[in-house]
Amino acid sequence: INSAASPAEAPSQDQMNHSSQSPPNPTIKSLLVFLSAQCCTALFIALLFTRFWLVSALYAAWWFIDREKPSKGGRRIHVFRNCVVWRYMRDYFPVTLVKTAELDPRQNYLVAFHPHGVLAAGAFINFCTEASGFSTLFPGITPHLMMLSLWFRFPFFRDYVMSGGLIPSDKESASYVLQKPGGGNLLAIIVGGAQEALDARPGSFTLLLKNRKGFVRLAIQNGTPLIPAFSFGENDVFDQVKNPQGSWLRRIQHFLQQIMGISLPLFHARGIFQYSFGVIPYRRPICTVVGKPIPVQKKNKLSEEEVDQLHEKYLNELSELFEKHKAKYNVPEDIHLEFI
């Protein structure tokens, strides 16, 4: 990974990777799989005006009956998680998953994932598919990844995202997974969320984490070990239009985020047949390093002091994880994590 690479350096890097031994045109195949919520909604409505209207009618009935399923652990489909298209997507960047400690399948775990990046590609590939070998690295552990609750309100799309193990990002859904008896469940939360995506650009190691403590409270309330995970290269696959704090563009993005609940980073990278401009991500490695569990004692009534202490301990463990592994991924020695 060249974390300090400028946009001008991207074409030559992509051309070098393009000539490596990997499946042809994996980007096109991956994009065909990523059905947007808008397309699914349009399909649902369009079918109502055709002879296939019964499909939408029956689905609407099923949708009502099944409305609580996303917050009850979702409905993962192993065929979906093992689909060959995810291996094409893994090899495109490529994406790898690194284990630094064993996880006891008799316990449940809460993983805090950093950074969000523009599309959180590392989080999706590593926790929502088997392309990077999650089940092999962590036998007996079932991963779940939290996603904005908004996306579970769209027909067809909700079933698509649940197939990989995605669940809504609310307290009810999180508690259901973390309190499952018998253990063996892992809940991954992208702590920085959509707002952190506005700072995702090559060479950036700024994390929206300083005042985010909800995941710490969740860990204490459920007595769940807390695990830091840092995805090296997550911010390197897209460039983003400059939007410093206080700029007119940043103010507009924050305003739209408050209205819609999602951020709108103005990102760009390469095209399908050329390397100068487009919305296809650069072919730059993404390596997600999963740290060791931080023991957490369960408490129903917790004080702010206890939350602050565990939060501070988590920040130290995350920084230590980053410092220990950054040299392997070509991060300069003088670069450190910045918490805002």
N, C-alpha and C positions, 0 to 999 in steps of 0.2 A: 504494500500500500504506500502510495506517495501522498501523505496527508497534506503536504504543502503545495501540491500540484496546482497550477493555475489553469484556467480554461484553455489557454493556448497550448498547454501541454497535453490536453485530453486526446486530440486526434491521434497523435503518434502512439500514445499508450493504448488506445483502443485498437489501432491497426496492428500493434504487436500482439495483443490478446486475440484479435480476430483470426490471426493465422495459426493460433494454437490448436491442439487437437481437442475439439469440443463439438457437440452436436450442431448441425447447420441450422441457422435461423431460429435459435431457441427463443429469441425475444418475441417473434411473431406468434409462436405457439403459446407462450406465456400470456401475451396480451389477449389472445382469444379466450383464455380461461377466465380472466378477470372481468366477469360480467358486472356492469355497473348497476347500482340500485335503480337508476333512472330507466335503464333499458328493461329491467325486469318489471317495473311498474307499467311502462308503456305496453309491454307484451300482455300483462294482465288485463289492462283496459281494452286493448285492441281485440283480444279474443272474445270479449263480450259482444262485439259487433260482427262476429262471424258465425259460421255453423258450429264452431267449437266453443260456443259460449258456455256450454256445460262444464268445460274444464275449469274456467275461472269461477263459476258458481260453486262447484264442488270444492275447489281450493279455498274459497272464502269460508265455507262451512268448516273445513279442516283447520284453517287458520284460527278461527274462533275457538274451536275445541282445544287446539294446541297452543294457545296464546301464552301459557305460563311456562312452556318448555324451555325457552332461552334462559330464564332465571333459575331453572332447575338443573343446571349442568349441561344444557344443550343436547344435541343428538349427533355425536360423532359417527362418521362412516369410514371404516378402515380402508375400503376400496378407494375412496376419495383421497385419503391421506397418503396412500401408496401409489397414486396415479403417476405415470411416467412423466407427465408434463412438469411436475415439480422437480424432477431430477434434471430436466433440461434447464429449468430456471436456476437451480443450484449451480450447475456447471457454467452458466452464462457469466456470473460475476467473478469467481465462484463464491459460494457461501459454505462456511464450515462452523461446526459447533465443538467447543473445547470444554472438557470436564476437568475441574481441579480438585473435586472432592466427591466421595461416594455419598449417595442419598439413601437413607433407610426407607424401604417401601412400606414400612409400618407407620410412617408419619406423613402428614400433609405439609406442604411447603408453599411459601409465598416468595416469588421471584420478582425483584424490581429491575426492570429492563431499561437500559440507557444506551445511546440517546434515541429519541423518537425517529430522527431522520425525516425525510420527506414522506416516504411511504412505509416505513418500518418493515422493509423487505426481510431483514435478518430475523426479526421476531416472527414473521409469518412463516418463513421457510423452516425455521428451527423448532417452533412450537406447534404449528398447525399442519405440518406435513412430516413424513418420515424420510424426506430426501437427504437430510443430514444425519440420519441414524439416531434419532432421539431415544427410541426404545432400546436400541443396542447399548448406548452409553449409559442410560438410566433405566435398567430393567425394573419392571414392577411399578413404574411411575407413569401416571396418566396426565399429560399436560393440558392446560386450558389457558387461553389468552383472552384478556378483556378488550372489548371494542365498544365504541360509542353506542349507547342504547338506541340512538336514532336509526341506525342501519337495520335494526331488527323489526322495524315497522314497515318494511317494504316487502311486498309479496314475492315469493320465489327466492329473493335474495337472502332472506332470513334463513331459509333452509340450506342455501349454498354455504353461508359462512358458518352455520352450526356444524356442518359436515366435517370441518377441520378442527373443531374444538373451541371455536370462538363463543364467548358469552358476553352479555351486556355489562357495561362498566358501572354497576351500582352495588350498593352494600349488600342487598339481598342476594344477588347472584354470587358475589364473592364469598359471603358467609356460608352459602349452601355447599360450595366446593370445599372450603377449608374445614367445615365441620362434618364432612363425610366420615362415618365410622370405618375403622379398618385401615385408614391411611392410604398412601399410594397416590395422592393427588397433588399436582403442582399447579398453582395459579400464577400466571405471569401478568404483571401490570406495567405498562409503559408509563412511568410516573410523570414524565414531562408533558405528556399528552399533546394535543393538537397545537397548543401555544408554543411548545418547544420546537415544533417544525419550522417556525418562522426564523429560527437561528441555525437551521440545518444547511451547512455549506462546507465544501472541502476545507480541512484545516481547522474547523471549529470544534472546540471541546467545552462549550458552554452548556451547562445543564440547569434546567429549571427545577431546582430541588431544595433550595435554601429554606423556603417556607412551606414546602409540601410535606405534610406529616400524616395525611390520612391513611396511607399505606402502613405507617408505623402503628397507628392506633388499631388498625384492622388486625395486624399481627399480634398485638398484645391482647386484644379482646378474644382472640381465638387461640392464643398460646401457640402460634405457628412460627417455626423457625423462618427467619428472614434471610434471603439470599441475594447478594448483589450480582448483576450480570451486565457486562459492558460489551457493546458490539463495535469493534474496531472496523472502520471503513464505512459505517452506516451513513455518515454525513458526506462521504466522498463520491457517491454515485450520481449526484445532481449538483449543478450550480444554481444559485438563486439570485434574483435581482436584489441589489443592495437595499436594505430596509432597516437602518439603524434605529435604535430607540429614540422616539421623539420626532422622527421623520413623518411626512404626510402620508407616505405609503403604509408605514407601520400603524399609524392611527386609524387608517381606513381598514386595515386587516383586523385590528382589534375590535373595531366597531362591527364588522361583518361577523366576526367570531361570536360576539355576544348575542347577535341576532339568530345565527344559524347553528351555533354550537360546534362548528368546524372551522379550522383555519384555512386560508387560501394562499399558500406560498406561491410566488411567481417563480417557478423553477424551469430549468431547461438543461439539456445535455446533448445528445447526439440523435441523428436520424437513423432510419433503417438501412439506407444504402449510402450514407455519407456521415462524416464524423464531426462536422462543424456546428450543426444546430438541429435541435429536435427535442422531443419529450421522452425518447428512449433512454433509460439509464446508462451511464458509462459502465464499461466492463472493468470494474475495480473490485478487488477481493473484499468480502465482508466476513469477519471472524468474530463470532459471539463467544465470549469467555464467561462461563458460569462459575462464580466463586463458591466459597465454603459457607455452610449455614451458620447464621448467628442465632444462638439459643435465645428463646423468648419465653418468659414466664407469663402464664395466663392470669389476667386480672379483669374483673368485670367493671370495677370502679378504679379508673386510672387518673392520676394527676398529670398536669401539664409538665411538671418536672420529670416524671418518669418517661413521658413521651419525648421530651427534649433530650434526655440522656440516651435513649435508644436511637433517636434520630442522629445524634452526634456520633455515636458509635458506628452507625451505618455509614455515615459520610466518610469516616476514617477507613472503614473496611473497603469501601468502594474506591477510595483514593489509593489505598495500598494495592488493590487488585489492578488498577490502571497502571501504577508505577512499575509493578512487577512484570507486566506483560508488554508494555508499550514499545520497548526496544525491538521485540520480535516483529512488530508491524510498522517499523520505520517511522515511529513517532519521535521527533527530536527530544533530546534529553531535557531541554529547558522548557518543554511544554507540559503543563499540568492541567488538571481539571479545574474549571471555574464554576462555582455554584452561585446562581442568582435567584 
